[in-house]
Each structure stands twice: as structure tokens, then as C-alpha cells.
Amino acid sequence: MLKSFLTLTILFSGITAVANEADDVGDCTYMDQRWALGPVRDQGDIGWCYANTAADLMGHEYYKELNGQQVSAIDIALNFNQSLRRDAFTEGGSGYLALNFYLATQDHVCLQTVENQFMHEGLRIPLKEKLDTINELKDLYDLQHNAATAAAANAAWSGFFSVWENLKKHKSIIFSMGEQKLMQLLANSSRKDLPKNIANALCVGHNSRPLKIKSDLKFWYAEYGGKWLGEDIAMFKLNQQLDRGNIVALAYYGSILQSPTQELDPKSMHMSSIVGRQWRSDTHQCEYLIRNSWGSGCYYKDNPKLRKDACEKGNIWMPEALIRKSMTAISYFDD
């Protein structure tokens, strides 16, 4: 069930509290929300899994208002980094905080259409390199204005127009706003604010939708005095939300997908959406459908504890035992 008002809830897990393991099919009724989410996302070579997951949660919550269109994860990440005054392209973050900042500061939603154009058109280079090119353009623009000598200024201008013309040649989306507008943004934006300002300019018109956030948005930080809720309570809450037709953001050790020997690698923190659930009569346990953000392939699924056919175009059925073992937090829109 998609709701018309918001309460965003985050729950952390760590120690056992209340038993709730699915022990029969009655505790694990089938559900699958892939129909409401569109194609699996691909975060590319930049660590913005949290923003991709936040975009999924927002798109699902406002499915009707957005006519089923996906929300831009890049826009959420840039807004989050700008809100915290970090470098625009800082990797890693909190899906909960990113979505909270976005809902609090935006009166429109940037759609995935502009993101798809940015990622798949123009220069045929990885996403991170495309984002770095924006910084390079800004650095060269500022360098020619601040150069100590005419020779240095001329060299900077030469470098600037070399990058500029290369982007034009490959029909970069940033030129869709017009050369004059782009030059104005380069002149009036700081290096830190430029990416977000470009994103705002690209999102106007058909690439964005106005979205009225109701004033009764509530924030429930359920840490209970700083203590972990426990994996049993977290699983209870997770199943409760799935029963209501909601999807749930899962923070977990991404190494659980790949390594049977280093399943809980602390350097592998990852975030994905849980979008489905089913009972497996052969293993007698519940499986949860992880909607990952590494594209539609299944090349990374190496853990033998995942069945061979567990991956379906970037969605992975994960047994409850692995969810419990690897989870660190869940977040969702609550009633």
C-alpha cells in the first residue's frame, strides 16, 4: 500500500531481542514490488548506493504523484553533499539522512530521465570521470581569471575550451541548458556548488515534477537510548512493512553477496532496497528480494550460500539467515 503522508523510520540492528524468525509460510507471504520501481539502477563507479536506495524509497512512496517515474539518485546525492557542505562528489552516506535533507529542502523532484542522459550519453567514460570533468571545467575557468600573467591566462583558456569543445562534440547533456546559461553557472558558482547548480538547471521542465511535502512529516529515530534494537525486532519491523506493501532500505555488509570467507567485511558497507519476499519450501526459510544498484547483471554474486538462480536481472533473493547476519540498519516510510 502506497501512503499519502510520510513518516520516515530508521531502525538499527545488532543484538537479539524478540524472536520473530519466519518458521512457516504463514510468516512469509509472497510479495513483490518490482513493478512499481522500474529498471534496476546502476550507480556506476561511484559509491552512491545510499542515494540510489533513497531514490527508490521516494519513487515508491510517491508512485502516483510521479506517475511511476523514477527519481534521480544523482540529484539526491548532490543535494546531500551540498547540505553537509562536503565536496560535491564525496562517496558514501546515509540513505535516511540524504532523503530527509531532500524532502526538507526541495519543492520539486528531479527525474531519472536527466540522469539516464547524463550517464549514457555524451562522453563514453565512467560516471565518476564525467563528474570529475565538471570540476575540471570549473578549475580551468577560475584559473584563467586568477592567472598572474597573460601567458598563464591564455594557457588556462586554451585548456578550458579544449574541454568545452570536447563536451560539445560528444553532445554532453550539460549543453542542453544553453551555452550562455552554462557559462553563467561557471562564473557564479563555487566549485562545491557548481554540480548541484548544474543539476538544478538540467532538471527544470520535463525532467522534474513539483512535489508538495505535507507539513506533518515526522521523524522517529528509534535507537532507544543508543542501544541496538536487535535483529529480531528489526526483522519484525521489516516484515511488518512488507506486509503493508512497502519497500524497506537495508544497510548491510555488501561482501555477503560475494565472499563466503569474508561475509562481514567492515569496509563493504552497502545499502539496497528490499522489495519482495517469498517462502522456499526446499530450504524452509523466507527469502527476501534485494534490489541492488549495480546494474542488471549478476556477475558479482559469488557467495555459495546464495542459490545459483538467486539473481534476476540485478535483483537477488537472499535467505533470511544472511539478512540477519549482515544487516546493520533498516529505514522506511511508515504509517
C-alpha positions as a printed Julia matrix, in Angstrom:
335×3 Matrix{Float64}:
  0.0     0.0     0.0
  1.38    3.39   -1.0
  0.53    6.09    1.51
 -0.34    9.75    1.06
  1.63   11.01    4.03
  5.08   10.39    5.4
  6.81    9.16    8.46
 10.37    8.08    7.87
 11.63    5.49   10.32
 15.13    4.15   10.86
 15.88    1.06   12.87
 19.31   -0.29   13.75
 20.03   -3.93   14.47
 22.8    -5.7    16.32
 21.81   -7.88   19.29
 18.99  -10.39   19.72
 15.82   -9.15   21.41
 12.47  -10.7    20.45
 12.11  -13.92   18.46
 10.42  -13.45   15.09
 12.14  -15.83   12.68
  9.88  -16.94    9.87
  9.24  -20.61   10.64
  6.49  -21.37    8.16
  4.92  -19.98    5.04
  2.32  -18.17    7.13
  5.01  -15.77    8.34
  6.35  -15.27    4.83
  3.55  -14.44    2.44
  4.63  -13.64   -1.1
  5.05  -10.02   -2.18
  6.97   -8.33   -5.0
  7.07   -4.57   -5.61
  9.4    -4.56   -8.63
  6.5    -3.45  -10.81
  6.48   -0.04   -9.06
 10.2     0.69   -9.3
 11.28    0.5   -12.93
 14.62   -0.9   -14.15
 17.33   -1.78  -11.64
 19.65    1.15  -11.07
 23.37    1.26  -11.83
 25.44    3.5    -9.56
 28.47    3.07  -11.8
 31.9     3.58  -10.31
 30.87    5.98   -7.55
 29.8     4.99   -4.03
 26.28    6.39   -4.02
 24.36    3.21   -3.17
 22.61    5.13   -0.38
 21.26    7.71   -2.83
 20.03    5.05   -5.26
 18.21    3.33   -2.41
 16.76    6.63   -1.17
 15.55    7.39   -4.71
 13.8     4.0    -4.81
 12.07    4.66   -1.49
 10.92    8.08   -2.63
  9.75    6.87   -6.03
  7.77    4.07   -4.41
  6.21    6.33   -1.78
  5.16    8.93   -4.37
  4.41    6.49   -7.17
  1.06    8.05   -8.05
  2.26   11.65   -7.8
  5.24   10.88  -10.06
  3.19    8.77  -12.49
  5.53    5.85  -11.86
  8.65    7.74  -12.97
 11.93    7.1   -11.19
 13.67    9.73   -9.04
 17.23   10.83   -9.81
 19.75    9.33   -7.37
 22.47   11.71   -8.56
 20.32   14.69   -7.57
 19.75   13.22   -4.1
 23.49   12.61   -3.62
 24.47   16.1    -4.78
 21.85   17.68   -2.52
 23.05   15.61    0.45
 26.69   16.55   -0.09
 25.83   20.22   -0.54
 23.64   20.22    2.59
 26.55   18.89    4.65
 28.95   21.26    2.9
 31.01   18.33    1.68
 32.72   18.03   -1.66
 30.0    17.51   -4.25
 31.28   14.1    -5.26
 32.02   12.66   -1.81
 31.2     8.96   -1.77
 29.27    7.12    0.91
 26.47    8.44    3.06
 23.25    7.77    4.91
 20.18    6.95    2.85
 17.99    8.13    5.71
 19.75   11.48    6.12
 20.01   12.03    2.36
 16.29   11.52    1.91
 15.49   13.63    4.95
 17.57   16.54    3.57
 15.99   16.15    0.15
 12.42   16.21    1.42
 13.18   19.19    3.66
 14.82   21.36    1.0
 13.21   20.52   -2.34
  9.87   21.57   -3.81
 10.41   19.51   -6.94
 11.81   16.09   -7.77
 14.46   15.6   -10.41
 13.59   12.59  -12.52
 15.73    9.69  -13.66
 15.35   10.83  -17.28
 18.03   13.51  -16.88
 20.28   11.07  -15.03
 19.98    8.47  -17.79
 21.01   11.08  -20.34
 23.98   12.17  -18.24
 25.18    8.62  -17.63
 24.61    7.09  -21.05
 25.07    9.96  -23.49
 27.97   12.3   -24.22
 31.48   11.12  -23.41
 31.75    7.32  -23.18
 33.52    7.33  -19.83
 32.55    6.1   -16.34
 30.23    8.22  -14.21
 32.95    9.34  -11.81
 35.08   10.62  -14.68
 32.09   12.51  -16.09
 31.56   14.2   -12.75
 35.28   14.99  -12.48
 35.08   16.68  -15.89
 32.7    19.25  -14.41
 35.29   20.06  -11.76
 38.0    20.28  -14.41
 35.92   22.76  -16.39
 35.39   24.92  -13.29
 39.07   24.77  -12.28
 40.23   25.93  -15.71
 37.6    28.67  -15.82
 38.74   30.04  -12.45
 42.41   29.63  -13.3
 42.25   31.91  -16.31
 40.51   34.61  -14.26
 43.04   34.39  -11.44
 46.16   33.87  -13.5
 49.12   36.05  -12.53
 50.31   36.52  -16.1
 48.75   36.82  -19.52
 50.58   33.69  -20.62
 49.11   31.68  -17.77
 45.62   33.04  -18.51
 45.94   32.13  -22.18
 47.09   28.62  -21.28
 44.11   28.21  -18.93
 41.69   29.43  -21.62
 43.2    27.02  -24.1
 42.69   24.14  -21.69
 39.17   25.3   -20.86
 38.0    25.48  -24.46
 39.62   22.16  -25.24
 37.43   20.5   -22.57
 34.44   22.66  -23.58
 34.64   21.74  -27.26
 35.16   18.06  -26.48
 31.99   18.03  -24.39
 30.09   19.81  -27.18
 31.44   17.39  -29.78
 30.12   14.44  -27.78
 26.77   16.19  -27.16
 27.05   16.32  -23.4
 23.73   16.92  -21.67
 25.15   19.94  -19.83
 24.86   21.92  -23.07
 21.12   21.3   -23.25
 20.63   24.29  -20.94
 22.36   26.56  -23.45
 25.94   27.79  -23.6
 25.13   31.17  -22.07
 23.42   29.59  -19.05
 26.28   27.15  -18.57
 28.83   29.98  -18.69
 26.78   31.93  -16.13
 26.83   28.96  -13.78
 30.59   28.61  -14.16
 31.02   32.28  -13.35
 28.62   32.48  -10.39
 29.02   29.09   -8.69
 31.68   27.92   -6.3
 33.46   24.7    -7.14
 31.46   22.98   -4.42
 28.07   24.3    -5.54
 28.53   24.01   -9.31
 27.44   20.35   -9.72
 24.22   20.91   -7.78
 23.5    24.14   -9.66
 24.02   22.36  -12.98
 21.72   19.55  -11.81
 19.04   22.09  -10.89
 19.3    23.72  -14.31
 19.06   20.38  -16.1
 16.09   19.27  -14.03
 13.75   22.11  -14.99
 10.82   21.43  -17.27
 10.07   17.87  -18.36
 12.9    16.47  -16.24
 11.29   17.41  -12.92
  7.98   17.21  -11.11
  6.64   19.52   -8.41
  6.01   17.63   -5.21
  4.23   19.03   -2.2
  5.6    17.62    1.03
  2.9    17.69    3.67
  3.66   19.59    6.86
  3.0    16.55    9.06
  6.29   14.9     8.13
  7.55   13.19   11.27
 10.94   11.85   12.22
 11.27    8.86   14.51
 14.82    7.94   15.45
 14.27    4.61   17.19
 17.59    3.99   18.86
 16.25    3.51   22.4
 18.97    5.32   24.27
 21.7     4.41   21.82
 21.22    0.64   22.13
 20.78   -1.56   19.09
 17.22   -2.69   18.6
 18.31   -6.23   17.83
 17.98   -8.25   14.66
 14.75   -9.91   15.79
 12.93   -6.61   16.29
 14.41   -5.29   13.04
 13.16   -8.38   11.17
  9.74   -7.96   12.77
  9.6    -4.35   11.57
 10.9    -5.3     8.13
  8.21   -7.96    7.7
  5.58   -5.6     9.03
  6.39   -3.06    6.33
  6.45   -5.69    3.59
  3.03   -6.88    4.78
  1.8    -3.33    4.2
  3.14   -3.29    0.64
  6.05   -1.0     1.46
  9.68   -1.43    0.46
 12.49   -1.2     3.0
 16.02    0.22    2.73
 18.59   -2.22    4.07
 22.07   -1.21    5.25
 24.27   -4.28    5.3
 27.68   -5.73    4.54
 27.83   -5.92    0.76
 30.52   -8.58    0.97
 27.74  -11.02    1.91
 26.94  -11.14   -1.82
 30.42  -12.08   -2.86
 32.61  -13.77   -0.29
 31.93  -16.94    1.72
 35.01  -16.27    3.87
 34.71  -12.51    4.46
 30.95  -12.07    4.61
 31.13   -9.26    7.18
 33.93   -7.13    5.79
 33.61   -3.77    7.62
 34.85   -1.98    4.5
 31.96   -3.31    2.44
 29.06   -1.34    3.94
 26.33   -1.15    1.35
 22.68   -0.17    1.01
 19.94   -1.69   -1.14
 16.16   -1.93   -1.14
 14.19   -4.97   -0.03
 11.31   -5.13   -2.49
  9.95   -8.64   -2.18
  9.6   -11.8    -0.1
  8.86  -15.47   -0.74
  8.84  -18.8     1.1
 11.21  -21.55   -0.05
  9.82  -24.98    0.75
 13.14  -26.63   -0.11
 15.13  -24.64    2.48
 12.25  -23.99    4.9
 13.02  -20.33    5.28
 11.99  -16.97    3.98
 13.88  -15.27    1.16
 13.97  -11.51    0.66
 14.41   -9.8    -2.68
 17.33   -7.37   -2.64
 17.11   -4.7    -5.32
 20.76   -3.81   -5.81
 22.18   -0.79   -7.66
 24.98   -2.49   -9.6
 23.09   -2.82  -12.86
 21.09   -5.72  -14.25
 23.95   -8.22  -14.3
 24.73  -10.95  -11.78
 28.5   -11.12  -12.17
 29.22  -10.29   -8.51
 27.05  -12.99   -6.9
 29.75  -15.43   -5.74
 28.66  -16.47   -2.25
 27.72  -20.19   -2.49
 25.17  -19.65    0.28
 23.07  -17.89   -2.36
 21.4   -20.34   -4.71
 22.65  -20.33   -8.29
 19.46  -18.87   -9.73
 19.01  -16.31   -6.93
 19.81  -13.32   -9.17
 17.13  -11.99  -11.5
 18.39   -9.03  -13.55
 20.16   -7.38  -10.65
 17.58   -8.42   -8.04
 18.86  -11.06   -5.63
 16.86  -13.46   -3.48
 18.68  -13.65   -0.14
 17.78  -16.14    2.61
 16.69  -14.75    5.94
 19.77  -16.18    7.68
 22.07  -14.0     5.55
 19.86  -10.94    6.01
 20.06  -11.36    9.76
 23.8   -11.94    9.68
 24.67   -8.92    7.56
 22.08   -6.24    8.36
 23.03   -3.1    10.31
 20.02   -0.85    9.72
 16.65   -0.57    8.01
 14.68    2.52    7.07
 11.25    3.04    5.52
  8.22    5.27    5.19
  5.82    4.32    7.95
  2.1     4.89    8.5
